[in-house]
Amino acid sequence: MSDERASGGRWLTAFAVHAFTASGAVVGLLALQAASERRWAVMFAWLAIALLIDGIDGTLARAARVKQVLPRFSGDILDLVVDFLTYVVVPTYALVAAGLLPPGYELGFAALILVSSAFYFADANMKTVEGGFRGFPAVWNAAAFLIFVFYPGPWGTGLVIAVLVAATFAPIVMIHPFRVARYRAVTLAVLALWVLASALTLLADLAPSLWIKAVLALTSAYFLTVGLLFGRARPAG
């Protein structure tokens, strides 16, 4: 009986971890609702919560051994489903709804984001041997956040989107800040600065002071370029 209870307890724990991952979809809906009401800072706050869920659910899943205890449900697929909503769909909608895309071409640019991201999420070789990503990893939540803060005009935004879509399929490396081995200490320090600057930007309703913008710009540039030091991307496996 004790073994049955232990087995049942492990099953419930594993299911709870999956439910935690799936809760990101609810957070994504709340972000979409905020976007429909033009509450952009609130939308990005919800997307930040979704990012936090995505950042820790893998650790919880490994601790609960969900692949062994509950193999029927794929945590990897569940994660991708939720991520496509919060990383891609919601920020794309925000760019369209906020009128930040070139007039008359909104659907075209939105389609570029959505289709390229769908291909990226289906790419079996998206991960590199060092735990990073091949190409731009469709983090349009972060890209949209920076566009809102540093808005370069409609055609400037269109150019940024075109470059990032092209980078999605380029043989370059984008690092994962928690999995990277090289430059790990520096990367984590830069990440902490980026998170702080982003939080202050949200509190300022996306209109931060010049020095906060400077920190946000420099830390973002680090994450965009540091992967170039890793050389050509090599797929994992």
Sequence and secondary structure as in RCSB ss.txt:
>XXXX:A:sequence
MSDERASGGRWLTAFAVHAFTASGAVVGLLALQAASERRWAVMFAWLAIALLIDGIDGTLARAARVKQVLPRFSG
DILDLVVDFLTYVVVPTYALVAAGLLPPGYELGFAALILVSSAFYFADANMKTVEGGFRGFPAVWNAAAFLIFVF
YPGPWGTGLVIAVLVAATFAPIVMIHPFRVARYRAVTLAVLALWVLASALTLLADLAPSLWIKAVLALTSAYFLT
VGLLFGRARPAG
>XXXX:A:secstr
 HHHHHHHHHHHHHHHHHHHHHHHHHHHHHHHHHHHTT HHHHHHHHHHHHHHHHHHHHHHHHHTHHHH TTS H
HHHHHHHHIIIIIIHHHHHHHHTT S TT HHHHHHHHHHHHHHHHT TT BBTTS EES    HHHHHHHHHHH
   HHHHHHHHHHHHHHHTSS EE  TTT  TTHHHHHHHHHHHHHHHHHHHHTTT   HHHHHHHHHHHHHHHH
GGGGG S  B  
